[in-house]
Amino acid sequence: MKGITLSTIALLALSSYAVAGGTIKPEPKEVVVEEIEESFGTVSGQFRSFYIDRTYTGILENNRNSLAAGGHIGYDTKSFSGLSFGFKAYGTYGFEIHGTPLTSSNYDPSLYGDDFDNYAFIGQAYINYAIGNTAFKIGRQRLDTPLAGADDARMLPNLFEAVVVSNTDIQDTTLIAAHVTKETVGTFGNVYGTAGALSLQSGYGLGYKLGTSGDFATMGEIALGEGTDTSGVSAVAAIYAKDGLKLQAWDYYAYDILNAIYLQADYKYDWLTASAQYINETDTGDALAGEVDSNYFAVKVAGKYENLSAYVAFSSTSSSDDTTMNGGIITPWGGMPAFTQGMVTRHQFFADTEATKVAATYKFAETGLDIKATAYYVSFDIGAENTYVEDTAWTAKESGFDIQYNPEQVKGLNLRFRANFPTDFKPGLDWSEYRFIVNYSF
């Protein structure tokens, strides 16, 4: 079990106090602190406590629940002639809240490292350099791109080793080029237990266990398992935004695995926003994942009236065409941009699948409090060519809600209550899940 840093201990004290209902009054920032930050850089981070409770019904009858505290803290130097440095330490500590063994039958594994480890590590360590309208970032870092991203859904996010270059010389346009060599998988990956079709098409590859608990593994190994020797993933992107229109195009070249193209268009006019997205994947080079030929398309229409906003989305994923990966969209590096994904059900990327989602959010501005509540429902019509339950077609459904409150008295504090209720996640498997999350960002 890896050591826990002082930042994690501080987090435990803060989160326990917040959960117990304590009142935290922010102290005014001292002038000397401002002067130090101006001269030497800034300290930032997020403390997080997370409780999750899931009760299975149907073909599995069981309850499991977990409580953990963790987060990250880091330091960025001041820029000297465009050059700066930064690092961030991450950690999670899970509490043994009931007198039962630490197994996935009793504790939810998505708040821990592999084998229910508590661990801490340096998750980011990077060099920034800016010259004119061009910026370089080299080293361990967080990525939030459509098909390679943090997927920060539990205690700790996915993090990467990469070189990223961005440029804004063209008006209203951002150009990006990146090469990614390694990844450490966040705690959410452990929810899958065993690598397979479900993990591969839900954000985690066949070898994601090699990159858990703060260890970095190559992008090839994360995708396809130990010993997979590739040159990583290169990506280029162009993003244009002006007058309510946003267009983005991404191309990810995973050497000897696949080439993935992601396109998205959003247009906002008055109270209405229309969006579309498209993913195409084909095998490349030595085709280490076998033949890949997959397409995904989705549309979304969203509207807003005063404090109420809502949207409806529809998606379709191609059938197999006798390809090795059965036509499903492969997402081994945490990217999960789909308009139709549920909170936990990510079946929209299964082969021969159509999904429909509706959601609505209301902001309770009239109360004078910063509270918003979201409710959603999503349905997945899954074809028999899926690789999760082979030769079986069925309809999976998920409903849920998400309530967030940002107390005015404590800047940076976010209190969150979430729940999801899947039915037939696989035929006959249902559950109800509740999450209580405290985030304090500074």
C-alpha positions as CSV (number, residue, x, y, z in Angstrom):
1,M,0.0,0.0,0.0
2,K,1.6,3.2,-1.1
3,G,2.2,6.1,1.3
4,I,-0.3,8.9,1.8
5,T,1.0,12.5,1.5
6,L,0.3,15.4,3.9
7,S,-2.1,16.9,1.3
8,T,-4.3,13.8,1.6
9,I,-4.3,14.0,5.4
10,A,-5.3,17.6,5.1
11,L,-8.1,16.6,2.8
12,L,-9.4,14.0,5.2
13,A,-9.7,16.7,7.9
14,L,-11.5,19.1,5.5
15,S,-13.8,16.6,4.0
16,S,-14.8,15.0,7.3
17,Y,-15.6,18.4,8.7
18,A,-17.7,19.3,5.6
19,V,-19.6,16.0,5.6
20,A,-20.3,16.4,9.3
21,G,-22.1,19.7,8.6
22,G,-19.4,22.1,9.8
23,T,-19.2,25.7,8.7
24,I,-16.0,26.7,7.0
25,K,-15.4,30.4,6.9
26,P,-12.9,31.6,4.3
27,E,-10.1,33.7,5.7
28,P,-9.1,36.9,3.8
29,K,-6.0,36.4,1.8
30,E,-3.0,38.0,3.3
31,V,-1.1,40.6,1.3
32,V,2.1,38.7,1.8
33,V,0.6,35.6,0.2
34,E,-0.4,37.6,-2.8
35,E,3.1,39.0,-3.1
36,I,4.6,35.5,-2.9
37,E,2.3,34.2,-5.6
38,E,3.0,37.2,-7.8
39,S,6.7,36.6,-7.5
40,F,7.1,32.9,-7.5
41,G,3.9,31.3,-8.8
42,T,0.6,29.8,-7.6
43,V,-0.7,26.9,-5.6
44,S,-3.9,25.2,-6.6
45,G,-5.8,22.0,-6.2
46,Q,-9.0,20.3,-5.3
47,F,-9.9,18.3,-2.2
48,R,-12.6,15.7,-2.7
49,S,-14.6,13.3,-0.5
50,F,-16.8,10.7,-2.2
51,Y,-19.4,8.3,-0.9
52,I,-21.0,5.8,-3.3
53,D,-23.7,3.1,-2.6
54,R,-24.9,0.6,-5.2
55,T,-27.6,-2.0,-4.7
56,Y,-27.9,-4.7,-7.4
57,T,-31.2,-6.5,-8.1
58,G,-32.2,-9.2,-10.7
59,I,-29.7,-11.8,-11.6
60,L,-27.4,-10.4,-8.9
61,E,-28.6,-9.4,-5.4
62,N,-26.0,-7.4,-3.5
63,N,-25.2,-4.1,-1.9
64,R,-21.8,-2.4,-1.8
65,N,-20.7,1.0,-0.6
66,S,-17.5,2.9,-0.2
67,L,-16.2,6.2,1.3
68,A,-12.9,7.8,0.2
69,A,-11.1,11.2,0.4
70,G,-8.4,12.5,-1.8
71,G,-7.8,14.9,-4.6
72,H,-4.8,16.9,-5.8
73,I,-2.6,19.8,-5.0
74,G,0.0,21.5,-7.2
75,Y,2.3,24.4,-7.8
76,D,2.9,26.4,-11.0
77,T,5.9,28.8,-11.2
78,K,5.6,32.3,-12.6
79,S,6.4,32.6,-16.3
80,F,9.9,33.7,-17.0
81,S,10.2,34.9,-20.7
82,G,7.4,32.5,-21.6
83,L,8.8,29.5,-19.7
84,S,7.1,28.0,-16.6
85,F,7.0,24.7,-14.7
86,G,4.3,22.9,-12.8
87,F,3.5,19.8,-10.9
88,K,0.5,18.2,-9.1
89,A,0.4,15.4,-6.6
90,Y,-2.7,13.2,-6.5
91,G,-3.9,10.8,-3.9
92,T,-6.9,8.8,-2.6
93,Y,-7.6,7.1,0.7
94,G,-10.5,4.7,1.1
95,F,-12.0,4.1,4.5
96,E,-13.0,0.6,5.7
97,I,-16.5,1.7,6.7
98,H,-17.9,-1.8,7.5
99,G,-16.5,-4.9,9.0
100,T,-16.3,-6.9,5.8
101,P,-13.4,-7.9,3.5
102,L,-12.2,-5.4,0.9
103,T,-13.7,-7.1,-2.1
104,S,-15.9,-5.8,-5.0
105,S,-18.9,-7.6,-3.3
106,N,-18.7,-5.3,-0.3
107,Y,-16.8,-2.1,-1.5
108,D,-17.1,-0.2,-4.7
109,P,-13.6,-0.4,-6.3
110,S,-14.0,2.8,-8.3
111,L,-12.7,4.9,-5.4
112,Y,-9.4,3.1,-4.9
113,G,-6.3,1.9,-6.8
114,D,-5.9,-1.6,-8.0
115,D,-6.5,-4.3,-5.3
116,F,-8.2,-1.5,-3.2
117,D,-4.9,0.3,-2.8
118,N,-4.6,3.7,-1.1
119,Y,-2.0,5.6,-3.0
120,A,-0.4,9.0,-3.8
121,F,1.8,10.0,-6.7
122,I,3.0,12.9,-8.9
123,G,0.4,12.9,-11.6
124,Q,1.4,16.0,-13.4
125,A,4.9,17.4,-14.0
126,Y,5.3,19.6,-17.0
127,I,7.1,22.4,-18.8
128,N,5.1,25.3,-20.4
129,Y,6.5,27.5,-23.0
130,A,4.7,30.3,-24.8
131,I,6.0,32.4,-27.7
132,G,3.6,34.7,-29.5
133,N,0.3,32.8,-30.1
134,T,1.9,29.4,-29.8
135,A,2.1,27.4,-26.5
136,F,3.9,24.2,-25.7
137,K,3.2,21.8,-22.9
138,I,5.5,18.9,-22.3
139,G,5.4,16.1,-19.6
140,R,2.8,14.5,-17.4
141,Q,-0.5,16.4,-17.8
142,R,-4.3,16.2,-17.8
143,L,-5.9,15.9,-21.3
144,D,-9.6,16.7,-22.0
145,T,-10.1,15.8,-25.6
146,P,-12.9,13.9,-27.2
147,L,-11.2,10.5,-27.6
148,A,-8.4,10.8,-25.0
149,G,-9.4,12.4,-21.7
150,A,-9.5,12.6,-17.9
151,D,-12.9,10.9,-17.4
152,D,-12.9,12.4,-13.9
153,A,-16.0,10.5,-12.7
154,R,-14.8,9.1,-9.4
155,M,-11.8,10.0,-7.1
156,L,-8.9,10.5,-9.5
157,P,-8.8,11.2,-13.3
158,N,-6.8,9.7,-16.1
159,L,-3.5,11.5,-16.7
160,F,-1.1,11.3,-19.6
161,E,2.5,11.8,-20.7
162,A,2.4,14.0,-23.8
163,V,3.7,16.9,-25.9
164,V,0.9,19.3,-26.8
165,V,1.3,22.4,-29.1
166,S,-1.5,24.9,-29.7
167,N,-1.6,28.0,-31.9
168,T,-4.2,30.8,-32.3
169,D,-2.6,32.8,-35.1
170,I,-5.7,32.3,-37.3
171,Q,-8.6,34.5,-36.0
172,D,-11.3,32.6,-34.1
173,T,-9.4,29.3,-34.6
174,T,-7.3,27.1,-32.4
175,L,-4.9,24.6,-33.9
176,I,-3.6,21.7,-31.8
177,A,-1.0,19.0,-32.4
178,A,-0.1,16.4,-29.8
179,H,1.8,13.2,-29.3
180,V,0.8,11.0,-26.3
181,T,3.1,8.2,-25.1
182,K,1.7,7.0,-21.7
183,E,-1.3,7.0,-19.5
184,T,-2.1,6.3,-15.9
185,V,-5.7,5.2,-15.4
186,G,-7.9,7.0,-12.8
187,T,-9.8,5.2,-10.2
188,F,-13.0,4.9,-12.3
189,G,-11.3,2.2,-14.4
190,N,-11.4,-0.3,-11.5
191,V,-15.2,-0.4,-11.7
192,Y,-14.9,-2.8,-14.7
193,G,-13.1,-5.5,-12.7
194,T,-12.2,-7.6,-15.8
195,A,-11.0,-6.1,-19.1
196,G,-13.2,-7.0,-22.1
197,A,-15.7,-5.6,-24.6
198,L,-17.5,-3.6,-22.0
199,S,-14.3,-1.7,-20.8
200,L,-12.9,-1.4,-24.3
201,Q,-16.0,0.4,-25.6
202,S,-16.7,2.3,-22.4
203,G,-13.5,4.3,-22.1
204,Y,-10.9,1.7,-20.9
205,G,-8.7,-0.7,-22.9
206,L,-7.9,-4.3,-22.5
207,G,-4.6,-3.5,-20.6
208,Y,-5.8,-0.6,-18.4
209,K,-4.9,-2.5,-15.2
210,L,-1.2,-1.9,-16.2
211,G,-1.8,1.8,-15.6
212,T,-3.6,1.9,-12.3
213,S,-2.5,3.1,-8.9
214,G,-0.4,5.9,-10.3
215,D,1.7,3.7,-12.7
216,F,2.1,5.0,-16.2
217,A,1.9,2.4,-19.1
218,T,2.3,2.9,-22.8
219,M,-0.8,3.8,-24.9
220,G,-0.5,0.5,-26.8
221,E,-0.4,-1.5,-23.5
222,I,-3.4,0.4,-22.1
223,A,-5.4,-0.3,-25.2
224,L,-4.5,-3.9,-25.9
225,G,-2.6,-5.4,-23.0
226,E,0.9,-6.1,-21.8
227,G,3.6,-6.4,-24.5
228,T,1.8,-4.3,-27.1
229,D,4.6,-2.3,-28.7
230,T,3.4,0.8,-30.5
231,S,4.7,4.4,-31.0
232,G,1.8,5.9,-29.0
233,V,-1.0,8.2,-30.3
234,S,-0.5,11.4,-32.4
235,A,-3.4,13.8,-32.7
236,V,-4.2,17.0,-34.6
237,A,-7.2,19.3,-34.3
238,A,-8.7,22.5,-35.5
239,I,-11.4,24.3,-33.5
240,Y,-13.3,27.3,-34.9
241,A,-15.7,29.4,-32.9
242,K,-17.6,32.6,-33.9
243,D,-21.1,34.1,-33.7
244,G,-22.7,31.1,-32.1
245,L,-21.0,28.6,-34.4
246,K,-18.4,26.1,-33.2
247,L,-16.7,23.5,-35.4
248,Q,-14.1,21.0,-34.3
249,A,-12.2,18.3,-36.1
250,W,-9.9,15.8,-34.5
251,D,-7.7,13.0,-36.0
252,Y,-6.1,10.5,-33.7
253,Y,-3.5,8.2,-35.2
254,A,-2.9,5.2,-32.8
255,Y,0.1,3.6,-34.5
256,D,-0.5,0.0,-35.6
257,I,-4.0,0.0,-34.0
258,L,-6.4,2.5,-35.5
259,N,-7.1,5.9,-36.9
260,A,-10.0,7.8,-35.3
261,I,-11.7,10.9,-36.7
262,Y,-14.0,12.9,-34.5
263,L,-16.1,15.8,-35.8
264,Q,-18.5,18.0,-34.0
265,A,-20.6,21.0,-35.0
266,D,-22.7,23.2,-32.6
267,Y,-24.8,26.2,-33.6
268,K,-26.6,28.4,-31.1
269,Y,-29.3,30.9,-32.2
270,D,-31.2,32.7,-29.5
271,W,-32.6,30.0,-27.1
272,L,-31.9,27.0,-29.4
273,T,-28.7,25.0,-29.9
274,A,-28.4,22.3,-32.6
275,S,-25.4,19.9,-32.4
276,A,-24.0,17.0,-34.4
277,Q,-21.1,14.6,-33.8
278,Y,-19.5,11.9,-35.9
279,I,-16.8,9.2,-35.1
280,N,-15.1,7.0,-37.7
281,E,-12.5,4.4,-36.8
282,T,-10.4,2.2,-39.2
283,D,-7.5,-0.1,-38.5
284,T,-4.0,1.0,-39.5
285,G,-0.4,-0.3,-39.7
286,D,-0.1,-3.8,-38.2
287,A,-3.8,-3.7,-37.2
288,L,-3.0,-5.1,-33.7
289,A,-6.6,-4.8,-32.7
290,G,-7.7,-6.7,-35.8
291,E,-9.9,-5.3,-38.5
292,V,-11.6,-2.1,-37.4
293,D,-14.3,-0.3,-39.4
294,S,-16.7,1.6,-37.2
295,N,-19.0,4.6,-37.4
296,Y,-21.0,6.5,-34.9
297,F,-23.3,9.5,-35.5
298,A,-25.4,11.6,-33.1
299,V,-27.5,14.7,-33.1
300,K,-28.7,16.9,-30.2
301,V,-31.2,19.7,-29.9
302,A,-31.1,21.9,-26.8
303,G,-33.2,24.8,-25.6
304,K,-33.3,27.2,-22.8
305,Y,-36.0,29.3,-21.2
306,E,-35.2,31.4,-18.2
307,N,-34.0,29.0,-15.5
308,L,-34.9,25.8,-17.4
309,S,-32.8,24.1,-20.0
310,A,-33.4,20.8,-21.8
311,Y,-32.2,18.6,-24.6
312,V,-33.0,15.5,-26.6
313,A,-30.3,13.5,-28.4
314,F,-30.2,10.5,-30.7
315,S,-27.2,8.3,-31.8
316,S,-26.5,5.3,-34.0
317,T,-23.5,3.0,-34.2
318,S,-22.7,0.8,-37.2
319,S,-23.2,-2.9,-37.5
320,S,-20.3,-5.3,-37.6
321,D,-19.6,-6.0,-41.3
322,D,-17.7,-9.0,-40.0
323,T,-14.9,-6.9,-38.4
324,T,-12.9,-8.2,-35.5
325,M,-14.1,-5.5,-33.2
326,N,-17.7,-6.0,-34.3
327,G,-18.2,-2.4,-35.5
328,G,-18.3,-0.9,-32.1
329,I,-16.4,2.3,-31.3
330,I,-13.2,1.6,-29.4
331,T,-12.4,4.1,-26.6
332,P,-9.4,2.8,-24.6
333,W,-8.0,6.1,-23.4
334,G,-10.9,7.6,-21.5
335,G,-12.5,9.8,-24.2
336,M,-16.2,9.7,-23.8
337,P,-17.9,12.6,-25.8
338,A,-21.1,10.9,-26.7
339,F,-24.3,12.9,-26.5
340,T,-26.2,9.8,-25.5
341,Q,-24.1,8.3,-22.7
342,G,-25.7,7.7,-19.3
343,M,-24.1,8.3,-16.0
344,V,-22.9,4.7,-15.9
345,T,-24.4,3.1,-19.0
346,R,-22.1,3.7,-22.0
347,H,-23.7,1.2,-24.4
348,Q,-24.1,3.8,-27.2
349,F,-20.8,2.6,-28.7
350,F,-21.8,-1.0,-29.0
351,A,-22.2,-2.4,-32.5
352,D,-25.7,-2.1,-34.2
353,T,-27.0,0.2,-31.4
354,E,-29.3,3.2,-31.4
355,A,-29.7,5.4,-28.3
356,T,-32.0,8.2,-27.3
357,K,-31.5,10.5,-24.4
358,V,-33.6,13.3,-22.9
359,A,-32.5,15.6,-20.0
360,A,-33.5,18.8,-18.3
361,T,-31.8,21.1,-15.8
362,Y,-33.4,23.8,-13.6
363,K,-31.5,26.5,-11.8
364,F,-33.2,27.6,-8.6
365,A,-32.2,31.3,-8.9
366,E,-35.4,32.5,-7.3
367,T,-34.2,31.0,-4.0
368,G,-31.1,33.2,-4.0
369,L,-29.0,30.0,-3.7
370,D,-26.7,28.6,-6.4
371,I,-28.5,25.3,-6.8
372,K,-29.2,23.4,-10.0
373,A,-30.9,20.0,-10.5
374,T,-30.7,17.8,-13.6
375,A,-32.9,14.7,-14.5
376,Y,-32.4,12.5,-17.4
377,Y,-33.5,9.3,-19.2
378,V,-31.6,7.3,-21.8
379,S,-32.6,4.1,-23.8
380,F,-30.2,1.9,-25.7
381,D,-31.6,-0.5,-28.4
382,I,-28.7,-2.9,-28.7
383,G,-28.3,-5.3,-31.7
384,A,-27.3,-8.9,-31.5
385,E,-23.8,-8.1,-32.9
386,N,-22.6,-6.4,-29.7
387,T,-19.6,-8.0,-28.0
388,Y,-20.8,-7.6,-24.4
389,V,-23.6,-10.2,-24.6
390,E,-22.9,-12.0,-27.9
391,D,-25.8,-13.0,-30.1
392,T,-28.3,-11.2,-27.9
393,A,-30.3,-8.1,-28.6
394,W,-32.0,-6.2,-25.9
395,T,-32.9,-2.7,-24.6
396,A,-31.0,-1.2,-21.7
397,K,-32.4,1.9,-20.0
398,E,-31.1,4.3,-17.4
399,S,-32.6,7.2,-15.5
400,G,-31.1,9.4,-12.9
401,F,-30.5,12.9,-11.4
402,D,-27.7,15.2,-10.4
403,I,-28.1,18.0,-7.8
404,Q,-25.4,20.6,-7.2
405,Y,-25.1,23.3,-4.6
406,N,-22.3,26.0,-4.4
407,P,-22.6,27.7,-1.0
408,E,-22.0,31.4,-1.3
409,Q,-20.2,31.4,2.1
410,V,-17.4,29.2,0.9
411,K,-15.8,30.1,-2.4
412,G,-14.8,27.0,-4.3
413,L,-17.0,24.5,-2.4
414,N,-19.3,22.3,-4.4
415,L,-21.8,19.8,-2.8
416,R,-23.2,17.2,-5.2
417,F,-25.8,14.5,-4.9
418,R,-26.1,12.1,-7.9
419,A,-28.1,8.9,-8.6
420,N,-28.6,6.5,-11.5
421,F,-31.1,3.6,-11.9
422,P,-30.2,1.3,-14.8
423,T,-32.5,-1.5,-15.9
424,D,-31.2,-4.4,-18.0
425,F,-27.6,-3.1,-18.0
426,K,-27.2,-6.6,-19.3
427,P,-30.3,-8.7,-19.5
428,G,-31.7,-9.2,-16.0
429,L,-29.2,-6.9,-14.3
430,D,-30.5,-3.8,-12.6
431,W,-29.2,-1.5,-9.8
432,S,-29.8,1.7,-8.0
433,E,-26.7,3.9,-7.1
434,Y,-26.3,7.0,-5.0
435,R,-23.3,9.3,-4.8
436,F,-22.5,12.1,-2.3
437,I,-19.6,14.2,-3.4
438,V,-17.8,17.2,-1.7
439,N,-15.3,19.1,-3.9
440,Y,-13.3,22.1,-2.6
441,S,-11.3,23.8,-5.3
442,F,-8.7,26.5,-4.7
